[in-house]
Amino acid sequence: MPPAKAAPKSDVFGERIKGLRKEKNLSLDQLANETGLSTAFLKKIESGEVMPPVGALLQISRALEVESGFFLEEKKTTKKSREKAYSQRTQNYAYTTLSPGARHKHLKAFKIMVDPKSDHKGVGYQHEGEEFVYVLSGSMEVTVGDHVNKLGPGDSLHFNSGIPHNLKNNGESTAELLVVVYTP
């Protein structure tokens, strides 16, 4: 298996989260309790060491009472900068917001590219609402609670995202997914 790629620096993203957390007078411990994420993971996000996955982004934005798109917005308004703002990379996958104008909406859509032979290391996702996953290409395992769902191109899964869940690509090629998240 190839060595894990280092996540790119995401200083601006982490600075926005940290700034908003401090503006709301929340400690890291309080944010951890509101999101279910560890303080160590939140510190890595705030320092720009890691880019949070979609589920963590949704949990953080809910806890800080802002739209998830707030963290992805670029101050520049060129088309290229907007595209970059809505396409982010975590350690093992990249995601692009397909609904950037969905401020104050309950549905958010993302295109997710998961690297071969990788999963969400060390972080299980759980957030209020529902999630729909559609596999465009490649193969995925979507674990919901203790149940493992094996999905290939054209397969889909709709589940309660309040149950801990995880994505894993056991295949030899990058998997491309359409993920729609509903948060009440």
N, C-alpha and C positions, 0 to 999 in steps of 0.2 A: 504494500500500500504506500502511495507517495506521502511524504511528510505533509502535515497540515500547513496550509498557507496562513501567514500572519494577516490578521485583519488590518485594513488600512487605517491610518489616523483619521479620526473624525472629530477634530477639536471643536469646530463650530457647533456641531450637533450636540456634543457633550456640554459645551459652554451654555447652550440654550437651556438644556435641562437643568443644569446646576444653577443658572441664573434665576430661572423660574421657581425652582425649589426654594432658593434663599429668599426670593421676593415674597413667597407665601409663608416664610418662616417655618419651613419644614426641615427637620434634621434628616440625615440619611436613614436613621433607624425608623423614623416615622414613615418615610417614603417606602422603605422596605416592608413595613407592616401594611401599608396601603396597596402595595403591588404584589406582595408575596415573593419578590426577588430579593436575593441576599444583598447586604450592604457592600460586600466585596465586589459583586457583579455591578451594582450601581456605581461604585467608585470607578470601575474600569470604563463604564459608559461615559461618566462625567469627565474623565481624564482624556477621553478620545482614544483610549486603548482598544476598545471594541465598539462595533456598531450593533445596537440592539436589534434582534430579530423582530418581525412584525408583531408577534404576540406580546413581547415585552414592551414594544413601542405603544401598543394600545393600552396596556396596563399603566404605563407611566403617564400617558396623556390623560387617561381617566383620573388618576390620582391627583394630577396637577390641574385638572379641570380645564383642559384645552383640547382642541382638535388635534389629532395625530399629525395632520398636515402642517401644523405650526412648526414642528421640528424639521420638516423637510423643505420649508420655504427658503428660497434664496432672496437676498436683498436686491440683486440685479434682476432686471426684467427681460433679458434677452432670451430668445427661444432656447439656445444652447444651455444657458445657466438654469432655466426652468427644467429642461430635460435631465440635467445632472442632479438637480435638487430632488427629483422624484425617483431617481435610480440610486440605490444604496447597496453597499456590499457588507455582509457580515463575514465571519471566518469561512463558512462553508457554503454560503449561498448569496445570491444577489436578488434584490427585489425592486420592482418598479411599481409605483402607484399608478393605477389605471383610472382612478377617480380623484384627481387632484382638486377638482372644484367641489368636492362633496363635503364642504365645511358644514358642520352642524347636521350631518346626515347620519343615519344609523348603519348604512351599508358602506363598506369600503372594499374596493377590488384591487388585487395585486397580481402581477405576473412574477413568479418566483422561479429562479434557475438554481437547482441544487447540484452541487459538484458530485461527480461519481464517488462512490465508496465513502460517503460522509453523512453525518447527521448533526443534530443540534447538540453539541457536546456540553454536558453538564447542566443543561437548562431544560426543564420540562415546562411546557406552556399550559396556561390555564387562564382564561379570561371569561367574563360574563358574556353570554350570548350564544351565537351559533356560528358554524364555519362550514363552508362548502369548498371542496377541493376537486378540481378537474385536471386530469393528467393530459397535457398536450403531447408530450413526447417523453420517452424514457420510462423508467419503472420506479415506483416508490412504495415504501411501507409507511403507513400512517397508523401509529399506535394511539389508541384512545382508551385510557385507563389501562387495563391488562390485555385488551384485544388488539391484535395486529391485523390490519387490513392491507392486503397486497394489491396494488393498483398498477395498471399498464395504460398505454395510450387509449384515450376514449373512456376510461373508467372514471367514476366520480364517487365522492363520499360526502355526506351531509351529517354533521354531528353536533352535539352539545359541547361548546368550547369551554364550558365550566368544568369539564372533566379534563384532568391532565392529559396532554397529547404531545406527540413528537413526530417529526418527519425524518425519514431515513432513505437515502438512495444507496441501495446495494449494487446497483448496476455499474456497467463499465463506461456509460456515457452520461453526460449532463441531463438531468430531468428538467422539463419545463412544465410549470403548473399554473393554472389560473386558480387563485384563492379569493373567495369572497367571505368577508367577515361581517357579521351583524352584531352590533352591540346596542343594547337597549338605552 
